[in-house]
Amino acid sequence: MRWEADNFLKWTEMPWWLRWIVCLIPIGVGIAGLAAGRFWVWVWAIGGLLCLINLFLTWRDVLDYLQHRGK
């Protein structure tokens, strides 16, 4: 059986635009739930956590590009 963190690590290696699509899906579901009169805390928590992780990864990529580190 594979460890579930392996799948998450593959998510962090996706291109930046695909990572943002993946992390904004729960936010979109949360907005649709708010429009329907429901507030799902778990959807907002998952979306917020993924957005924070994605912000960190994007900021790291930007700094690597600007400072010419890595490649």
Beta strands, then each sheet from edge to edge (+ up, - down):
end
